[in-house]
Amino acid sequence: MPLKDLETWKVSYLQILDEDGNVDADLDPKFKKAELLDMYRAMLWGRVTDERMLKLQRQGRIGTFGPSTGQEASQIGTMYWAGEKDWFVGAFREHAARLHRGESLIRQLLYYNGWEEGNHNDANTNPRNLPISVIVGAQPLHAVGLAYASRLKGEKDVCALTYMGDGATSEGDVHEALNYASTWKLPVIFVVQNNQWAISIPRSKQMHSRTIAQKAIAYDMPGVQVDGNDVLAVSVATREALDRARKGEGPTLIECVTYRLMMHTTADDQYKYRSKEEEDVWWKRDPLVRFRKYLTTKKWWSDVQEDAQQEEFKAEMDRQITEFEAMTEFKMDAPFDHVYGTTHAVIEQQRAEYLAELAKEADHG
């Protein structure tokens, strides 16, 4: 029986800056010099602190940590363009984005040492930053709820940017979030950092979809795949998505094709499931290297500036690490404060038992 075509779709791919730092002149967004340098410094700050965090974990000075090396363009290319009123709803591998959004390194050091204080926004951090979410695929629902609440409150030009990995798109929560955002035309940007691996499961064994961006088609929202190691392409896609959202035209899904250059977390050995040769291919696509080549070609960055910036960042890292390691006062029962918005008898009973057990251990210590 002949069938009638109801509709046809396509998925677009965007790359502006290639692996050698060459820009497509027809697609060049011509960002201001100050913007480009700000983005590069933000990416570099994310990289050097990520490397230092890995060393701290190996030295036993923080707990399990998930490196974000290799994904800086996906994070800064999106978060750089967010406004102060926008919501940042991340997962657990948005290290560079969190730092750019105003979180201190100290806060992350607290978090990765298991202190509840690591989930709090300090005085210098945007209150619309949500804490790290380790549950895979849970945070897009929060983003949708925040966008809906902002609309109910009559807030103008407020968007929610939520981040997830490729593996999260296999979770039902993500599809519920996509459906709800589309149905209500909510201002949500779904940023999928397709880093090729969901822990030890390759993308090819997670889904048969040729792209993740095409999943947006089912929810009648724009979906675009970009070179996630190209900060210019990520920026262009994000600015267009934010513009649509602020005009009331609804959500967008951006698939950033990138790669997790390090282990899933410091509890993982990536060479049990992938090869060094595969990593080497992606190191040649390093987002910082290509962006630095681009800036150097324009004579906006040099080796002297690079060395000076590295030294400045090293001093700042040393300062924050020293400040963190000098901390001695922590509220041991702080997690009980945040289970519910109001007190509950059962929680208070558990708090009392916990504090009593700590006191008993202290007596015997």
C-alpha positions, 0 to 999 in steps of 0.5 A: 500500500502506498504511504503518504509522507507527512513530513521530512526532517534533517539534522544540521552540523556546525563547525567553524574552527577546524582542528588546525585552528583555521576558521571558515570565513563564511561562518566566522561570527566575528566575536570581539577580541575581548570576548574571545580572550575571555573565553580562552582564559575561562577554558584554560582556567578549567583545564589547569584546575582540572589537572590540579584536582586530579593530582590532589586526588592521587595525593589523597587530598580529595575524594573521587573526582570526574575530570572534564579535560577535553570538554572545555569548549562545550562548557564555556561555549554555552555558559559564557553567553548565559545571563545572570538571571539564567539557571545553570543546571549541571550534572557532575562534569561541568567543572569549567562551566562552574568556575566560569559561573562564579563558583570558587575552586574551594567550593569544589574542594569541599564537595569532593571531600564530602562536606555539605558546604560544597553544595552551598552557593557562597556570597560570590556565586550566582544563586541560580547555580544548582549544585552538582548532580551525580544521578544520571539524567535527573537534572533536565527535569529540574531545569524544566521545572525552573523554567516553568516556575520563572514563567509563572512568576512573570520573569522575563528573558530567563532561560535554563541551561541544563547539561548531560552526557550522551548516556543520560539521553537513554534515561526516561527522565530526559525524554520526559523533560524534553516532552514537557519543555516542548509542550509548554514551549519553555525556555530551556537549552538542553546541552548534550556533551556527547563525549563518546562514552557512558562510563565504559559503554561506547555510544554505539552500544547505547543507541542506534540513532545516527545523531543525538540531535535528531532526538529533538525531532520527536519533540518538535524542537530544534536540534543541532549537532556541533563540533563540541571542541570548537568554541565558536560553533558551540557559541553560535548554536547557543546564542541562537538557542538563547535568542529563540528561548527569550522570544518565547519560541521554546527549547533547543537541543544542542549536541556537542560532539566531543570526547572525555580525554581522561577517565570517567572518574578517578575510580575508573581505569579507562584503558580496560575498555578503550585504547590509548590510540583512540585517545591520541586521535582526540588529543589532536582535536584538543579544544584549547590547542585549536583555539590557541592557534586561532588566537595566535594567528590573529596575533591576539595571544602569544607564548609569553601571555600563555606562560604569564597566565599559567603562572597567575592561575597557578598562584590562584590555585595555590591560594585557594587550596591553602585556604581550603586545607586550613579550614577546620570548622564544619557542621557535621550534621549539615546534610540533615538540614537539606532533606526537606524545606521544613523539619520532620520528626523522623529526620530529627531523630536520625540526626540525633542518632548520628550525632550521638554516634559521632560523640561515641566515636570521639570518646573512644578515639 
